[in-house]
Amino acid sequence: MTWIFLAALVFFWAVGAYNRLVRLRAMAIQQFAVVDAQFVRLWAWVEGSLPAHVRDDDAMTDSPQTSLNEVWAACEMFAESLAQVRANPFDAAPIQRVNIARVQLFKLLRQEKDFHMADDSAWFSDPLQKKFERLKTQAWPMIVAYNQSVQAYNDAVSEWPARWLAKQFRFEAAAKLDSADPLA
């Protein structure tokens, strides 16, 4: 009788621990979807704000404005890295690519902002700069919420004895997004 009770206790613990891991994992994926939507909004806005001659694939190769081509390429790299994370949200390499692509895009836009201060004819005018800052600022709390959900999931995956169960179901720790402002 004691063995049956002990087996039932272990079984119900395992079911509860598994459900907790699945719930935390789903919460992290859901939080990334919110961040992803904001990042896509930011990416689409930057790409849509570029002059038409830069967005035209044929003109891009012949354009003398290399800084705009670099912004375009950074936008494309950012979009591609987001797509890779959507395919595998818990893999560290795609998350790292998102962090790198975001920093690269933001640095290029900072250079465009500095260039605009020196030359009023630049495409990245004050209204565009303000909209970019607003979109960038709106993403920050979403990134923090995602990182908190990932931390809760990672803590659950690393706790013993749930660690054993996580290993059996191949639940691995997830990577976090860089929450620091790369231009601050």
DODOSE-919185 format. One record per residue (C-alpha): residue number from 1; x, y, z. Coordinates in Angstrom, 1 decimal, m for minus. Each point is the difference from the previous one (the first is absolute). Layout:
! DODOSE-919185
<num = NUM	x = X	y = Y	z = Z> $
...
! end
This chain:
! DODOSE-919185
<num = 1	x = 0.0	y = 0.0	z = 0.0> $
<num = 2	x = 2.9	y = 2.4	z = 0.8> $
<num = 3	x = 1.5	y = m0.6	z = m3.5> $
<num = 4	x = m3.3	y = 0.8	z = m1.7> $
<num = 5	x = m0.2	y = 3.3	z = 2.0> $
<num = 6	x = 3.7	y = 0.8	z = m0.8> $
<num = 7	x = m0.5	y = m0.8	z = m3.7> $
<num = 8	x = m3.1	y = 2.2	z = m0.1> $
<num = 9	x = 1.8	y = 2.8	z = 1.7> $
<num = 10	x = 2.9	y = m0.2	z = m2.5> $
<num = 11	x = m2.4	y = m0.2	z = m2.9> $
<num = 12	x = m2.0	y = 3.0	z = 1.1> $
<num = 13	x = 3.1	y = 2.0	z = 0.7> $
<num = 14	x = 1.4	y = m0.8	z = m3.4> $
<num = 15	x = m3.3	y = 1.0	z = m1.7> $
<num = 16	x = 0.0	y = 3.3	z = 2.0> $
<num = 17	x = 3.6	y = 0.8	z = m0.7> $
<num = 18	x = m0.4	y = m0.8	z = m3.7> $
<num = 19	x = m3.1	y = 2.2	z = m0.2> $
<num = 20	x = 1.9	y = 2.8	z = 1.7> $
<num = 21	x = 2.9	y = m0.2	z = m2.4> $
<num = 22	x = m2.4	y = 0.0	z = m3.0> $
<num = 23	x = m1.9	y = 3.0	z = 1.4> $
<num = 24	x = 3.2	y = 2.0	z = 0.6> $
<num = 25	x = 1.3	y = m0.9	z = m3.4> $
<num = 26	x = m3.2	y = 1.0	z = m1.6> $
<num = 27	x = 0.0	y = 3.3	z = 1.9> $
<num = 28	x = 3.6	y = 0.8	z = m1.2> $
<num = 29	x = m1.1	y = m0.8	z = m3.6> $
<num = 30	x = m3.0	y = 2.2	z = 0.4> $
<num = 31	x = 2.1	y = 2.9	z = 1.4> $
<num = 32	x = 2.4	y = m0.4	z = m2.9> $
<num = 33	x = m3.0	y = 0.3	z = m2.4> $
<num = 34	x = m0.8	y = 3.4	z = 1.6> $
<num = 35	x = 3.7	y = 1.1	z = m0.4> $
<num = 36	x = 0.1	y = m1.3	z = m3.5> $
<num = 37	x = m3.1	y = 1.9	z = m1.0> $
<num = 38	x = 1.6	y = 3.2	z = 1.3> $
<num = 39	x = 3.3	y = m0.7	z = m1.7> $
<num = 40	x = m1.8	y = m0.7	z = m3.3> $
<num = 41	x = m1.9	y = 3.3	z = 0.4> $
<num = 42	x = 3.4	y = 1.7	z = 0.5> $
<num = 43	x = 1.6	y = m1.8	z = m2.9> $
<num = 44	x = m2.9	y = 0.7	z = m2.3> $
<num = 45	x = m0.1	y = 3.7	z = 0.9> $
<num = 46	x = 3.8	y = 0.5	z = m0.5> $
<num = 47	x = m0.1	y = m1.9	z = m3.3> $
<num = 48	x = m3.1	y = 1.9	z = m1.1> $
<num = 49	x = 1.6	y = 3.3	z = 0.9> $
<num = 50	x = 3.0	y = m0.5	z = m2.2> $
<num = 51	x = m0.1	y = 1.8	z = m3.3> $
<num = 52	x = m1.6	y = m1.9	z = m2.8> $
<num = 53	x = 3.2	y = m0.2	z = m2.1> $
<num = 54	x = 1.6	y = m2.0	z = 2.9> $
<num = 55	x = m2.9	y = m2.4	z = 0.3> $
<num = 56	x = 0.2	y = m0.8	z = m3.7> $
<num = 57	x = 2.2	y = m3.1	z = m0.3> $
<num = 58	x = 1.4	y = 0.9	z = m3.4> $
<num = 59	x = 0.9	y = 3.6	z = 1.1> $
<num = 60	x = 1.6	y = m1.2	z = 3.2> $
<num = 61	x = 3.0	y = m1.5	z = m1.6> $
<num = 62	x = 0.7	y = 3.1	z = m2.1> $
<num = 63	x = m0.8	y = 2.6	z = 2.7> $
<num = 64	x = 2.9	y = 2.2	z = 1.1> $
<num = 65	x = m1.7	y = 0.5	z = 3.4> $
<num = 66	x = 1.8	y = m2.8	z = 1.9> $
<num = 67	x = m1.3	y = 1.0	z = 3.4> $
<num = 68	x = m3.6	y = m0.5	z = m1.1> $
<num = 69	x = 0.9	y = m3.3	z = m1.6> $
<num = 70	x = 1.6	y = m1.0	z = 3.4> $
<num = 71	x = m3.3	y = 0.9	z = 1.8> $
<num = 72	x = m1.9	y = m2.0	z = m2.6> $
<num = 73	x = 2.3	y = m3.0	z = 0.5> $
<num = 74	x = m0.2	y = 0.3	z = 3.8> $
<num = 75	x = m3.8	y = 0.0	z = m0.3> $
<num = 76	x = 0.1	y = m3.1	z = m2.0> $
<num = 77	x = 2.4	y = m1.7	z = 2.4> $
<num = 78	x = m2.3	y = 1.0	z = 2.9> $
<num = 79	x = m3.1	y = m1.5	z = m1.7> $
<num = 80	x = 1.9	y = m3.2	z = m0.9> $
<num = 81	x = 1.2	y = m0.4	z = 3.6> $
<num = 82	x = m3.5	y = 0.4	z = 1.3> $
<num = 83	x = m1.2	y = m2.6	z = m2.4> $
<num = 84	x = 2.7	y = m2.4	z = 1.3> $
<num = 85	x = m1.2	y = 0.6	z = 3.6> $
<num = 86	x = m3.6	y = m0.7	z = m0.9> $
<num = 87	x = 1.1	y = m3.4	z = m1.4> $
<num = 88	x = 1.9	y = m0.9	z = 3.2> $
<num = 89	x = m0.7	y = 2.4	z = 2.9> $
<num = 90	x = 2.1	y = m1.7	z = 2.6> $
<num = 91	x = 3.2	y = m0.3	z = m2.0> $
<num = 92	x = 2.7	y = 2.4	z = 1.1> $
<num = 93	x = 1.6	y = 0.6	z = m3.4> $
<num = 94	x = m3.1	y = 1.7	z = m1.6> $
<num = 95	x = m0.6	y = 2.1	z = 3.1> $
<num = 96	x = 3.6	y = 1.2	z = m0.2> $
<num = 97	x = m0.5	y = 0.8	z = m3.7> $
<num = 98	x = m3.0	y = 2.1	z = 0.9> $
<num = 99	x = 2.0	y = 1.8	z = 2.6> $
<num = 100	x = 2.9	y = 0.7	z = m2.5> $
<num = 101	x = m2.4	y = 1.0	z = m2.8> $
<num = 102	x = m1.9	y = 2.4	z = 2.3> $
<num = 103	x = 3.2	y = 1.7	z = 1.2> $
<num = 104	x = 1.3	y = 0.3	z = m3.6> $
<num = 105	x = m3.2	y = 1.5	z = m1.2> $
<num = 106	x = m0.2	y = 2.4	z = 2.9> $
<num = 107	x = 3.6	y = 1.1	z = m0.4> $
<num = 108	x = m0.6	y = 0.7	z = m3.7> $
<num = 109	x = m3.0	y = 2.1	z = 0.8> $
<num = 110	x = 2.0	y = 1.9	z = 2.6> $
<num = 111	x = 2.5	y = 0.8	z = m2.7> $
<num = 112	x = m2.8	y = 1.1	z = m2.3> $
<num = 113	x = m1.3	y = 2.2	z = 2.9> $
<num = 114	x = 3.5	y = 1.5	z = 0.4> $
<num = 115	x = 0.2	y = 0.5	z = m3.7> $
<num = 116	x = m3.3	y = 1.8	z = m0.1> $
<num = 117	x = 1.2	y = 2.4	z = 2.6> $
<num = 118	x = 2.8	y = 1.0	z = m2.3> $
<num = 119	x = m2.1	y = m0.1	z = m3.2> $
<num = 120	x = m3.7	y = 0.9	z = 0.0> $
<num = 121	x = m0.6	y = m1.8	z = m3.3> $
<num = 122	x = 0.5	y = m3.4	z = 1.6> $
<num = 123	x = m2.9	y = m2.4	z = 0.0> $
<num = 124	x = 0.0	y = m0.7	z = 3.7> $
<num = 125	x = m1.7	y = 3.3	z = 1.0> $
<num = 126	x = m1.2	y = 1.0	z = 3.5> $
<num = 127	x = m3.5	y = m1.4	z = m0.3> $
<num = 128	x = 1.5	y = m3.4	z = m1.1> $
<num = 129	x = 2.5	y = 0.1	z = 2.9> $
<num = 130	x = m2.8	y = 0.6	z = 2.5> $
<num = 131	x = m2.1	y = m2.8	z = m1.4> $
<num = 132	x = 3.0	y = m2.3	z = 0.1> $
<num = 133	x = 0.8	y = 0.9	z = 3.7> $
<num = 134	x = m3.7	y = m0.6	z = 0.9> $
<num = 135	x = m0.1	y = m3.4	z = m1.7> $
<num = 136	x = 3.4	y = m1.0	z = 1.6> $
<num = 137	x = m1.2	y = 1.2	z = 3.4> $
<num = 138	x = m3.3	y = m2.0	z = m0.3> $
<num = 139	x = 2.0	y = m3.2	z = m0.6> $
<num = 140	x = 2.0	y = 0.2	z = 3.2> $
<num = 141	x = m2.7	y = m1.0	z = 2.5> $
<num = 142	x = m1.0	y = m2.9	z = m2.3> $
<num = 143	x = 3.7	y = m1.2	z = m0.1> $
<num = 144	x = 0.1	y = 0.2	z = 3.8> $
<num = 145	x = m3.2	y = m2.0	z = 0.3> $
<num = 146	x = 1.4	y = m2.6	z = m2.4> $
<num = 147	x = 3.2	y = m0.3	z = 1.9> $
<num = 148	x = m1.9	y = m0.4	z = 3.3> $
<num = 149	x = m2.0	y = m2.8	z = m1.5> $
<num = 150	x = 3.1	y = m1.7	z = m1.3> $
<num = 151	x = 1.7	y = 0.4	z = 3.4> $
<num = 152	x = m3.0	y = m1.7	z = 1.7> $
<num = 153	x = 0.1	y = m2.8	z = m2.6> $
<num = 154	x = 3.8	y = m0.4	z = 0.3> $
<num = 155	x = m0.3	y = m0.1	z = 3.8> $
<num = 156	x = m2.6	y = m2.7	z = m0.2> $
<num = 157	x = 2.1	y = m2.0	z = m2.5> $
<num = 158	x = 3.0	y = 0.2	z = 2.3> $
<num = 159	x = m1.7	y = m0.9	z = 3.3> $
<num = 160	x = 0.5	y = m3.5	z = 1.3> $
<num = 161	x = m1.9	y = m2.4	z = m0.4> $
<num = 162	x = m1.8	y = 1.7	z = m2.9> $
<num = 163	x = 3.4	y = 0.2	z = m1.7> $
<num = 164	x = m0.2	y = m3.8	z = m0.5> $
<num = 165	x = m3.5	y = 0.3	z = m1.5> $
<num = 166	x = 1.1	y = 2.9	z = m2.3> $
<num = 167	x = 2.9	y = m2.1	z = m1.2> $
<num = 168	x = m2.3	y = m2.9	z = m0.9> $
<num = 169	x = m2.2	y = 2.3	z = m2.1> $
<num = 170	x = 3.0	y = 2.0	z = m1.4> $
<num = 171	x = m1.1	y = 3.3	z = 1.6> $
<num = 172	x = 3.1	y = 2.1	z = m0.1> $
<num = 173	x = 0.7	y = 3.5	z = 1.4> $
<num = 174	x = m1.1	y = 2.8	z = m2.3> $
<num = 175	x = 2.1	y = 3.1	z = m1.0> $
<num = 176	x = m0.9	y = 3.5	z = 1.0> $
<num = 177	x = m0.2	y = 3.1	z = m2.2> $
<num = 178	x = 2.3	y = 2.8	z = 0.8> $
<num = 179	x = m2.1	y = 2.5	z = 1.8> $
<num = 180	x = 2.5	y = 2.9	z = 0.1> $
<num = 181	x = m0.4	y = 2.8	z = m2.4> $
<num = 182	x = 2.9	y = m0.4	z = m2.4> $
<num = 183	x = 0.1	y = 3.8	z = m0.6> $
<num = 184	x = m0.3	y = 1.2	z = 3.5> $
! end
